[in-house]
Amino acid sequence: MNNRSIADRDYERRNLRDVANAVKSSNAGASWLTLDIFCSTLEDLNRISTNLEAKRVAQCYHVHADDVQIYVYECALAIKVTVPRHNITGSGVAAGDIWETDFDGVQQHVPLLDLSI
Amino acid sequence: MIQLDQKIEANEVKLLANCTVGIGFSYTSFQAGLESKPDLVGCDAGSSDGGPFLLGSRRSKGGLTIERDLEIMVEGALRKEVPLVIGSCGGTGANAGVEKYLALVAAILSRVDKHATVATICAEVPQSLVISKLHEQKIAPIGAWPMLREEDVQNSSAIVAMMGVEPIVSALKMGANIVLAGRCCDPAIFACVPLMSGIPPGIAWHAAKSIDKGYLATTDPTKGSSIMAYVNRDGFILEPMKEDVACTVATVARQTMHENPNPFAIIEPGGTIDTQSAVYEQLDPRRVLVSGSEFLAADPYTLKLEGASQIGYRSIVIAGIRDPRTLGDLRRFLSELRVLVDRAARSMKVIPDQYSLNLRVYGRDAVLGELEPEPELIPKEVALIIDVVAADEDTATALASRASTSGNRLDLFGGLEGGGNFAYPFSPRVIELGPVFRWSVWHTMTIDPSELPEIFPIELHRL
């Protein structure tokens, strides 16, 4: 443990926004929000897929960990995370309802950006 | 690799795609695509992402940008004698949208002095059908949506079913030059012709899914390039029609995963595109070859239903807040304001379940709501949107107006001295946004495929 290189210490500090090339969110219909994480290299992809736990994603989106789907789509150098849409606005099952804050769901990736990876 | 490439060129179906009617595309790239004589031109015209308003209010999208895109595609497709398929006409794919597009196409045909056989396919389903399916327990929620109730169906101002490929194939077989489809899944617009040509369904559907957002599968979507899929039994090649953009393995694979919960299993009407065995190969700097996907037919056959119902009227006020004292204790300020509005509502004899007051604070947490990771940061200024939804417009406007005046004069910290808390950017202060809708139906309906012609009736118009 005492022999950690500078690279190892860097490894610990980095957040998703620093490792991923881009992160976007969108609706997958009104029932789900889907978050696409794009990488530049296979190494970054592996790093994120190893460290991105359903439990921590669930905390970001106030959903149950069992309801978080994570897919590594290597050919796209991407990871897809899908969560139920219904808890996002705190209004029960009601995407597009009167409390909606983001109809297209395109700004809902932000809570992921500062996850340590 | 070269061998596969040649094989595809030898026996292929060519599909020319643009992104969405009304958001524009590169004219020169589209003409370049037409020059190589495609077997189909297709474009989607709708989405449910914008929320339930359009469907619920029975309106449809039109306007100059839509007419421009339609005219270029109609004229080009007829000149080259290529069938044109437009899906989800009018934005929602309700009957009014199909009728609007039919009128637009009729006007275009007379402008460009051409004749065509135009098929319309309606996708609205009557309440009686949904209710009888409900009684037969053939309606299921999508995701965590609640179970459908009969009153949800009865309160819906419109319900559409999302069609797959079958009605479009029928319309083309009936001799249509132009197909104007109601609510339609995007890939069905493009899967029709390859399926009619005997291409294996896994290849046909994956090719269609890859081009259904047109230039989003290219390296630079802002260039608006039309995109061509060359499809044969073994796979498909994607090529942008604009020389200065490219398709790469990443841009094409990323289109496969776009807006779907699962990139390996993409559910469409009638089955699922299984991409687990898909192989993406870069043929040259601008073209990608894809092969290996399967299509797993659904049994039983299900259709997605979308319905919208009105829940009231909305009136809003936009107010800027810049005073650091108010911003420093904004939560208390807003909860006091809420108390004042609730009291005013009681004095107007409006009972609590007849209105909702939503205080949206842009600059603090209006976008992420309870998910905002830093809700306690004190902003330099915010836009407060006082958002009232009530059963009728007079009540919504009265409460929004009262919230505005009460909040403006609320002297929580002392020393307001007749000044105000709210900087209003607009006159009038109260903005009436009209009727508000919710998704009342977001479910699947199990059918027998023999019911498809009745659910999606086709009409031919010789124009």
Interface residues (C-beta under 8 A of the other chain):
Chain A: S26 N27 A28 G29 A30 S31 W32 T34 D36 F38 C60 Y61 H62 D67 Q69 Y71 Y73 C75 A76 L77 A78 K80 T82 P84 R85 H86 I88 T89 G90 V93 A94 A95 G96 D97 I98 W99 E100 T101 D102 F103 D104 G105 Q107 Q108 V110 P111 D114
Chain B: S48 D49 G50 G51 P52 I142 G143 A144 W145 P146 V249 A250 A253 R254 T256 M257 H258 E259 N260 P261 N262 P263 F264 A278 Y280 I311 G312 R314 S356 N358 R360 A366 V367 L368 G369 E370 L371 P373 D387 V389 V436 R438 W439 W442
